[in-house]
Amino acid sequence: MDETLAGPEAVVQSLSDSEARLYYRHYVGTRVGDKFLCVVVKLTEADVFVLTAYLTDRVKKGKQIWPSESESLVR
């Protein structure tokens, strides 16, 4: 999880919660195949904390925060 937060391949603002950011990093050869690790981080005025982390096949739709949409690897 630390690697995903320190060097994400994509950061997306959640469609359902404007204070949530989804950090993605792709991993090859996990126990369940090639997957993205998604770490969901909540940003409030008072605090920043991890809500959850999970493996997924694709990056969810939402506002692309990083890299900029013109530089995006996510389609």
N, C-alpha and C positions, 0 to 999 in steps of 0.2 A: 504494500500500500504506500509506503514512503516514497518508493521510486515513481509511482504514478503521480503523486502530489508534487514531487520535486521536478519531474520532467514529463509532463503530460504531452500526448500527441494531439489532443483536442480538449477544449474546455467549452461546455455548452451551458447556457442559462436554461433552467427547467421551464417548460411551458406551463406546468401546474403550480409552480412556486417561484416567484421572481427573486427570492432571496437564496435559492438553491442553485449551486453550480455543480455540473457533472464533469469530473475529470476522467479522461479516458487514456489508456495505454494498451497497446496490442501485445499479447504474449503468444508465442508459438509453442506448441507441444504441451499444453496443460493436460491434466488428467482427462479432460473432456474435449480435447482438441484445441485448435487455435481460437482464442477468445480475446475480447477486450475486457480489461478490468475497469469497472466504473466505480469511482469513489464520489459519493454525494456529500457535498460540503454546504452547510447552511451559514450564510453571512447575515448577521443582524448588526444593529448599531452597537450593541453591547458585547457581542461575542462572535467567534467563528468556531464551528465544531463539525466533526464528521457525523453524518446521520447513519450511513450504511455504506457497504461496498459489496459488489456482486460481479460475476462474470456474465458477459452477454455476447451475442453474435454480431451486434451492430451498434453504432452510435445513434442515440435517440435524436429526434428532431427537436429543434429549439434554436434560440439565438446563439450563433457561433461567437464566442468571446475571444478565443485564441485557438489557432492563429486566426488572423482576420479572414473573412469569408473569401477574399480574393486569393489567399494563400492556402486555403483549406485542402486537406487530404480527404475530408469527409464529404461524400456526395449524397 
